Amino acid sequence: MTNAVGSVFFFHIPKTAGTSVHRLIEDNISLADTLAAWQAQQYWAEVRRPHPDSAKLAFIGGHIPLAMADFLGKPTRIITFLRDPLKLAVSAFHYAVKLGAVRPEVSFDDFMQTDHAYYLSNYQSRWLAQQDVPDLKFLREPARPISFDALKEMIDSKAEDNNILSCALANLDRMDFVGIVEQMDESVERLCNRFGWNIPIATPRDNVGRYKERLRPETAARLAMMTRIDRIIYVHASQRLGKYAPAERLPPVANHYFADFSEQTRHSGWNMRQHVLTWGGMRWTTDRAELTMDCRMVEGTAYRLAVRILNSIDNHRMHEVQAWLGPEKLDLEYLRDGGGWRLVAEIPPLAQTAERPVLRLDVPFAQRLSERNSHNKDTRLIGLGVKWVYLGPA
């Protein structure tokens, strides 16, 4: 691993920016370690046991029991992120709807008036305690109306029986780093500084759900009651974040940029690196991929952009791909290059110097392989398979 000692275990509590944190960690380990981590995660998902080579892993993470950390090579450093309890509860509800565990016609307010609301209670604390972990199977039972007092008694008795607060705090103290979703930029910078990782130019934000709920007073009161332990944990972790040493971000000095996706690259909206025979690493874009480039575009200088594409989900629609550099849409040339493509754009001299420009690729024909073929279990949204990106003076 880059500038790191030992293994890293990411304890991913659902709906706490885990996809973004996975991307960050992946950007700081080798391609081989990334592939090994993916295989170990798939192994756990299929057989619910640690991978036989767990002790050799540089990293593993996911919705995996905290005990998995004991199977990694020593020393093992554990990371987790927490989220504002009220926002997490709303997000977890909508995710349950998305997965089909809750009927789409059921509103959040109506859901909270039933005993199914228990599923959302102290959600993060139960994950941290590894006791009474929230399980979607609970939502398959018929929902029954429940009063405020009865719901409170149900939550309090189970929390006491399972020692949720004390177990959650004890496991939180095991963590080498606890980030806060609402302070994502600061959390990422302090995490990278603590672990000796490259500080991302732009904090990755992937798989972000945006839900706005206007809660009835009764619902808001129930939610506050249901997340009291989560609130204690969240405040404790927020205070702890400020004790990690801050990071220093240096200004860019190069007037050009080159990213080969065999290497670690800061990004957002790209899938995990994968290996291609003879080519090494590449990344598939989603339908909208951004790359923040660590360079300075100098005033009065013309630039040239080139993007090498090894594959596309639909070669016949390549001319629909659009690119922006900052707010400016680029005039792309679509050139065949062997079995792939090269997208090229000439950028006229800038009126003023620009630091860390952001390249955005829009791929309107991106698809999920699982939707094209019912036998394919790959649910990633993919568009272009990119090998490298170059920006430099013309």
C-alpha positions as CSV (number, residue, x, y, z in Angstrom):
1,M,0.0,0.0,0.0
2,T,1.1,3.6,-0.6
3,N,2.8,5.1,2.4
4,A,0.9,2.7,4.7
5,V,1.8,0.0,7.1
6,G,-0.4,-3.1,7.6
7,S,-3.9,-3.9,6.4
8,V,-6.9,-1.6,6.3
9,F,-10.5,-2.7,7.1
10,F,-13.3,-0.4,6.2
11,F,-16.3,-1.1,8.4
12,H,-19.0,0.2,6.1
13,I,-22.3,1.0,7.9
14,P,-25.0,1.3,5.1
15,K,-25.9,4.8,3.9
16,T,-22.8,6.5,5.3
17,A,-21.0,7.5,2.0
18,G,-19.3,4.0,1.8
19,T,-19.0,4.0,-2.0
20,S,-17.1,7.3,-1.9
21,V,-14.8,6.0,0.9
22,H,-14.2,2.8,-1.1
23,R,-13.1,4.9,-4.1
24,L,-10.7,6.9,-1.8
25,I,-9.1,3.8,-0.4
26,E,-8.8,2.2,-3.8
27,D,-7.0,5.3,-5.0
28,N,-4.3,4.6,-2.5
29,I,-3.6,0.9,-3.1
30,S,-2.1,-1.0,-6.0
31,L,-4.2,-2.5,-8.9
32,A,-3.3,-6.0,-7.6
33,D,-4.4,-5.1,-4.1
34,T,-7.6,-3.6,-5.5
35,L,-8.5,-6.8,-7.4
36,A,-7.6,-9.0,-4.4
37,A,-10.0,-6.9,-2.2
38,W,-12.8,-7.2,-4.7
39,Q,-12.4,-11.0,-4.9
40,A,-12.4,-11.2,-1.1
41,Q,-15.6,-9.1,-0.9
42,Q,-17.3,-11.3,-3.5
43,Y,-16.2,-14.4,-1.5
44,W,-17.8,-13.0,1.7
45,A,-21.0,-12.1,-0.2
46,E,-21.3,-15.6,-1.6
47,V,-20.3,-17.9,1.3
48,R,-20.3,-15.6,4.4
49,R,-16.9,-16.6,5.4
50,P,-13.5,-14.9,5.4
51,H,-11.4,-15.4,2.2
52,P,-8.7,-18.1,2.7
53,D,-6.0,-15.5,1.9
54,S,-7.4,-12.8,4.2
55,A,-4.1,-12.5,6.1
56,K,-2.5,-11.4,2.8
57,L,-5.0,-8.7,2.0
58,A,-3.9,-5.0,2.0
59,F,-7.6,-4.0,2.2
60,I,-11.1,-5.2,2.6
61,G,-14.3,-3.4,3.3
62,G,-18.0,-3.5,3.0
63,H,-21.1,-4.4,5.0
64,I,-19.0,-7.1,6.7
65,P,-18.9,-8.0,10.4
66,L,-16.3,-6.1,12.4
67,A,-14.8,-9.5,13.5
68,M,-13.5,-9.8,9.9
69,A,-10.7,-7.4,10.9
70,D,-9.2,-10.1,13.1
71,F,-8.5,-12.3,10.0
72,L,-6.4,-9.6,8.2
73,G,-2.7,-9.3,8.5
74,K,-1.3,-7.4,11.5
75,P,-1.4,-4.6,12.2
76,T,-4.9,-3.9,11.0
77,R,-6.2,-0.4,10.9
78,I,-10.0,0.1,11.0
79,I,-12.0,2.9,9.4
80,T,-15.6,3.8,9.6
81,F,-17.8,6.8,8.8
82,L,-20.9,8.0,10.7
83,R,-23.8,10.2,9.5
84,D,-26.3,12.5,11.1
85,P,-28.9,10.0,12.6
86,L,-32.0,11.8,11.2
87,K,-30.6,12.0,7.6
88,L,-29.4,8.4,7.8
89,A,-32.8,7.1,8.9
90,V,-34.5,8.8,5.9
91,S,-31.9,7.5,3.5
92,A,-32.1,4.0,4.9
93,F,-35.9,4.0,4.5
94,H,-35.7,5.1,0.8
95,Y,-33.0,2.4,0.3
96,A,-35.4,-0.2,1.7
97,V,-38.0,1.0,-0.7
98,K,-35.5,0.7,-3.6
99,L,-34.7,-2.8,-2.6
100,G,-38.4,-3.8,-2.5
101,A,-38.5,-4.4,1.3
102,V,-41.0,-1.5,1.6
103,R,-43.9,-0.9,-0.8
104,P,-43.3,2.2,-2.9
105,E,-46.7,3.6,-2.0
106,V,-45.8,3.7,1.7
107,S,-44.8,7.2,2.8
108,F,-42.1,7.8,5.4
109,D,-44.7,9.3,7.8
110,D,-46.9,6.2,7.5
111,F,-44.0,3.9,7.9
112,M,-43.0,5.6,11.1
113,Q,-46.4,4.9,12.7
114,T,-45.9,1.2,12.5
115,D,-43.6,-1.3,14.4
116,H,-41.5,-1.4,11.2
117,A,-40.0,1.9,12.4
118,Y,-37.9,-0.1,14.8
119,Y,-35.7,-1.1,11.8
120,L,-34.4,2.5,11.6
121,S,-33.9,2.9,15.4
122,N,-30.3,3.6,16.5
123,Y,-29.3,2.2,13.1
124,Q,-25.6,3.0,13.3
125,S,-25.2,2.1,17.0
126,R,-26.6,-1.4,16.4
127,W,-24.2,-1.8,13.5
128,L,-21.3,-0.6,15.6
129,A,-22.3,-2.8,18.6
130,Q,-22.7,-5.8,16.2
131,Q,-25.8,-6.6,18.3
132,D,-29.3,-6.7,16.8
133,V,-27.9,-5.5,13.5
134,P,-30.7,-4.0,11.3
135,D,-32.0,-6.7,8.9
136,L,-34.3,-6.2,6.0
137,K,-36.0,-9.5,6.8
138,F,-37.7,-7.7,9.7
139,L,-39.6,-5.6,7.2
140,R,-41.1,-8.7,5.5
141,E,-43.3,-9.3,8.5
142,P,-46.7,-7.6,8.5
143,A,-46.5,-4.0,9.8
144,R,-48.7,-3.2,12.8
145,P,-49.6,0.3,14.1
146,I,-47.8,1.2,17.3
147,S,-48.0,4.0,19.8
148,F,-45.2,6.4,20.6
149,D,-44.9,4.9,24.2
150,A,-45.0,1.3,23.0
151,L,-42.3,2.0,20.3
152,K,-40.1,3.7,22.9
153,E,-40.4,0.7,25.3
154,M,-39.6,-1.7,22.5
155,I,-36.5,0.3,21.5
156,D,-35.3,0.9,25.1
157,S,-35.7,-2.7,26.2
158,K,-33.8,-4.1,23.2
159,A,-31.1,-1.5,23.5
160,E,-30.7,-2.4,27.2
161,D,-30.8,-6.2,26.6
162,N,-28.1,-5.9,23.9
163,N,-25.9,-3.3,25.7
164,I,-26.0,-1.2,22.5
165,L,-24.5,2.0,23.8
166,S,-21.6,0.4,25.7
167,C,-20.8,-2.1,22.9
168,A,-21.0,0.6,20.3
169,L,-18.7,3.0,22.2
170,A,-16.2,0.2,22.8
171,N,-16.1,-0.8,19.2
172,L,-15.8,2.9,18.2
173,D,-12.7,3.1,20.3
174,R,-11.2,0.3,18.3
175,M,-11.3,2.4,15.2
176,D,-8.2,4.1,13.9
177,F,-10.3,6.7,12.2
178,V,-13.9,7.7,12.4
179,G,-15.1,10.2,9.7
180,I,-18.3,12.3,9.6
181,V,-20.3,12.4,6.4
182,E,-21.5,15.9,7.0
183,Q,-17.9,17.0,7.3
184,M,-16.7,14.9,4.3
185,D,-14.0,17.2,3.0
186,E,-12.4,17.6,6.4
187,S,-12.8,13.9,7.2
188,V,-11.1,12.8,4.0
189,E,-8.2,15.2,4.4
190,R,-7.6,14.2,8.0
191,L,-7.9,10.5,7.1
192,C,-5.4,10.8,4.3
193,N,-3.0,12.7,6.5
194,R,-3.3,10.1,9.3
195,F,-2.7,7.2,7.0
196,G,-0.1,8.8,4.8
197,W,-2.3,8.7,1.7
198,N,-2.5,11.1,-1.2
199,I,-5.0,13.8,-0.4
200,P,-7.6,13.8,-3.2
201,I,-7.9,17.0,-5.2
202,A,-11.6,16.7,-5.1
203,T,-13.4,14.5,-2.5
204,P,-15.1,11.6,-4.3
205,R,-18.9,11.6,-3.9
206,D,-20.5,8.5,-5.4
207,N,-23.8,6.8,-5.1
208,V,-25.2,9.9,-3.3
209,G,-29.0,9.7,-2.6
210,R,-30.8,13.0,-2.1
211,Y,-34.1,12.7,-0.3
212,K,-36.2,15.6,1.0
213,E,-38.8,14.7,3.6
214,R,-41.1,17.2,5.2
215,L,-41.9,15.4,8.4
216,R,-45.0,15.7,10.5
217,P,-44.3,16.8,14.1
218,E,-45.3,13.3,15.3
219,T,-42.9,11.7,12.9
220,A,-40.0,14.1,13.9
221,A,-40.7,13.4,17.6
222,R,-40.6,9.6,17.0
223,L,-37.4,9.9,15.0
224,A,-35.6,11.9,17.6
225,M,-36.6,9.4,20.3
226,M,-35.6,6.4,18.1
227,T,-32.1,7.8,17.4
228,R,-31.1,8.9,20.9
229,I,-28.2,6.5,21.2
230,D,-27.1,7.2,17.6
231,R,-27.0,10.9,18.5
232,I,-24.6,10.2,21.5
233,I,-22.3,8.2,19.2
234,Y,-22.4,10.8,16.5
235,V,-21.5,13.7,18.9
236,H,-18.7,11.6,20.3
237,A,-17.3,10.9,16.9
238,S,-17.7,14.5,15.8
239,Q,-15.6,15.7,18.7
240,R,-13.0,13.0,18.0
241,L,-12.6,14.2,14.4
242,G,-11.2,17.5,15.5
243,K,-8.4,15.7,17.3
244,Y,-6.9,14.2,14.2
245,A,-4.2,16.3,12.7
246,P,-5.3,18.5,9.8
247,A,-3.7,18.2,6.4
248,E,-1.9,20.8,4.3
249,R,-2.9,21.1,0.6
250,L,-0.1,22.5,-1.7
251,P,-0.9,24.4,-4.9
252,P,-0.2,22.6,-8.2
253,V,3.0,23.5,-10.0
254,A,2.9,21.5,-13.3
255,N,1.4,22.9,-16.4
256,H,0.3,19.5,-17.7
257,Y,-1.5,16.4,-16.5
258,F,-1.4,12.7,-17.3
259,A,-3.5,10.0,-15.6
260,D,-2.9,6.4,-16.5
261,F,-5.6,4.2,-14.9
262,S,-3.1,1.5,-14.0
263,E,-2.1,4.0,-11.3
264,Q,-4.0,5.6,-8.4
265,T,-6.2,8.5,-9.6
266,R,-8.5,10.9,-7.9
267,H,-11.9,10.7,-9.5
268,S,-15.7,10.8,-9.2
269,G,-18.2,8.9,-11.3
270,W,-15.8,6.2,-12.4
271,N,-16.0,2.5,-11.6
272,M,-13.3,0.5,-9.9
273,R,-10.0,-0.1,-11.8
274,Q,-9.9,-3.4,-13.6
275,H,-7.2,-5.3,-15.4
276,V,-7.1,-5.6,-19.2
277,L,-4.7,-8.0,-20.8
278,T,-1.6,-6.3,-22.3
279,W,-3.0,-2.8,-21.3
280,G,-2.9,-3.0,-17.5
281,G,-5.5,-1.0,-15.6
282,M,-8.5,0.9,-17.0
283,R,-11.7,2.4,-15.6
284,W,-15.2,2.4,-16.9
285,T,-17.1,5.6,-16.7
286,T,-20.6,5.9,-15.4
287,D,-23.0,8.1,-17.4
288,R,-21.2,11.2,-15.9
289,A,-17.6,11.0,-14.9
290,E,-15.4,13.8,-13.5
291,L,-11.6,14.0,-13.2
292,T,-9.9,16.8,-11.2
293,M,-6.5,17.4,-12.8
294,D,-3.6,18.4,-10.5
295,C,-2.1,21.1,-12.8
296,R,-2.2,24.8,-13.7
297,M,-3.5,25.9,-17.1
298,V,-1.4,29.0,-17.7
299,E,-2.9,32.2,-19.0
300,G,-2.3,32.9,-22.7
301,T,-1.4,29.2,-23.5
302,A,-3.4,26.9,-25.8
303,Y,-3.9,23.4,-24.6
304,R,-4.7,20.0,-26.0
305,L,-6.8,17.3,-24.3
306,A,-6.7,13.6,-25.3
307,V,-8.6,10.7,-23.8
308,R,-7.7,7.1,-24.8
309,I,-10.7,4.8,-24.8
310,L,-10.2,1.0,-25.0
311,N,-13.8,0.0,-25.1
312,S,-17.3,1.4,-25.2
313,I,-20.7,-0.1,-24.2
314,D,-21.9,1.1,-27.6
315,N,-19.3,2.0,-30.3
316,H,-22.0,3.1,-32.7
317,R,-23.0,6.0,-30.4
318,M,-19.5,7.3,-29.5
319,H,-20.3,10.6,-31.2
320,E,-22.9,11.3,-28.5
321,V,-20.1,11.6,-25.9
322,Q,-19.7,15.2,-24.6
323,A,-16.9,16.7,-22.7
324,W,-16.5,19.9,-20.5
325,L,-13.5,21.5,-19.0
326,G,-14.8,23.5,-16.1
327,P,-17.9,25.4,-17.4
328,E,-16.7,25.2,-21.1
329,K,-18.0,22.6,-23.4
330,L,-15.3,21.1,-25.6
331,D,-15.4,20.6,-29.4
332,L,-14.4,16.9,-29.5
333,E,-12.8,15.0,-32.4
334,Y,-13.7,11.3,-32.3
335,L,-10.8,9.3,-33.8
336,R,-10.5,5.6,-34.2
337,D,-7.3,4.2,-32.6
338,G,-6.8,0.6,-33.2
339,G,-9.7,-1.3,-31.7
340,G,-10.6,1.7,-29.5
341,W,-11.0,5.5,-29.7
342,R,-9.2,8.6,-28.9
343,L,-11.2,11.7,-28.0
344,V,-9.2,14.9,-28.8
345,A,-10.0,18.6,-28.2
346,E,-8.0,21.8,-28.9
347,I,-8.4,24.4,-26.2
348,P,-7.8,28.1,-27.1
349,P,-5.5,30.3,-25.0
350,L,-7.0,31.1,-21.6
351,A,-7.8,34.6,-20.5
352,Q,-6.5,33.8,-17.0
353,T,-4.7,31.0,-15.2
354,A,-6.8,28.1,-14.0
355,E,-5.8,25.7,-11.2
356,R,-6.9,22.1,-11.0
357,P,-9.4,22.1,-13.9
358,V,-12.2,19.5,-13.9
359,L,-12.8,17.4,-16.9
360,R,-16.3,16.0,-17.2
361,L,-17.4,13.3,-19.6
362,D,-21.1,12.8,-20.3
363,V,-22.0,9.3,-21.7
364,P,-25.8,9.3,-22.4
365,F,-25.7,5.7,-23.6
366,A,-24.2,4.2,-20.4
367,Q,-26.0,1.0,-19.4
368,R,-26.0,-1.7,-16.9
369,L,-25.0,-5.1,-18.3
370,S,-27.6,-6.8,-16.1
371,E,-30.3,-4.8,-18.0
372,R,-28.9,-5.9,-21.4
373,N,-28.7,-9.5,-20.4
374,S,-30.8,-11.1,-17.7
375,H,-28.1,-13.7,-17.1
376,N,-25.5,-11.1,-16.4
377,K,-25.2,-10.1,-12.7
378,D,-23.0,-7.1,-13.3
379,T,-25.1,-4.1,-12.1
380,R,-22.5,-1.4,-12.7
381,L,-23.5,1.5,-14.8
382,I,-20.8,1.6,-17.5
383,G,-20.2,3.8,-20.6
384,L,-16.6,4.2,-21.7
385,G,-13.5,2.1,-20.8
386,V,-10.8,4.7,-20.4
387,K,-7.1,3.9,-20.3
388,W,-5.5,7.4,-19.9
389,V,-6.2,11.1,-20.0
390,Y,-3.7,13.8,-21.0
391,L,-3.9,17.6,-20.8
392,G,-0.9,19.8,-21.8
393,P,0.2,22.8,-23.8
394,A,-0.6,22.4,-27.6
